[in-house]
């Protein structure tokens, strides 16, 4: 017999080693709202695969509640559910307001800052809760699993000296690419809401570059600077926004490069777009009958996500009239409730 192990023996040894593999201990610092809804199913699957999960969240939360597949640790915060709901309701109303672009932008950013201030307060009460932070350190977690949209999770990870895994769709103003040191040339990588493609004229490139520069500066100073101050105080060293966001070892992006314009990426950015679609449930008998009766043109689902609970009547009529012009049966979802806007 020739020297060396045969392939089948190597495979057998490798499979045998899997018996010694075990799940890890994960500390989850989530972001409330739709961000949490996207993460919820992933945590359930991670638990099924043997990971031990602790979720640490504020006592006042829209969606984060107890579940059998993780341990929930809550901490007190200085606001009430009414405060949280009021801020999100205001943001929802502003989406439908007809204002000049510049006025709408600054009003939107003001609302974002108000909500961010609320979450900053929660983060401050977490990291300054010495008893809880000591308890988290004593648990010897293997990693922190977090959504860095607001960087409380990265602050906790840095303080506990744990590797961080980021789970997100994207960061505004391409901060995710800035944090990973990924090239993002404004000559062919359009900014969100710019209306441009990857093939821009000279003036469009200038506009794209100015938009990118202004957006990153404005967002860093307007939204993220309080978090850097909090982190600097906690860690006893000067910390920047880039320092916090670049702490992530792996970036799991809930997007797919196939739906975006071509752009560079980095080895630690993993595209997992559609992962939420893996957790499906059978259609209810009522909705299945609705789909089957939709006729030859089929059905269109028009979803407004998890945070829009009401629409001004005038805007509702505009949407209904527009959707009423297409041949498909239309079904609109509002906070997971179905409302028919189209033809039966």
Secondary structure by P-SEA (a helix, b strand, c coil): ccccccaaaaaaaaaaacccbbbbbbbbbccccaaaaaaaaaaaaaaaabbbbbbbbccccccccccccbbbbbbbccccaaaaaaaaaaaaaaaaccccaaaaaaaaaaaaaaaaaaaaaaaaaaaaaaaaaaaaaaacccbbbbbccccaaaaaaaaacbbbbbbccccccaaaaaaacccccccccccccccccccccaaaaaaaaaaaaaaaaaaaacccaaaaaaaaaaacccccaaaaaacccccccccccccccbbbbcccccccccccccccccccaaaaaaaaacccbbbbbbbcccccccccaaaaaaaaaaaaacccbbbbbcccbbbbcccc
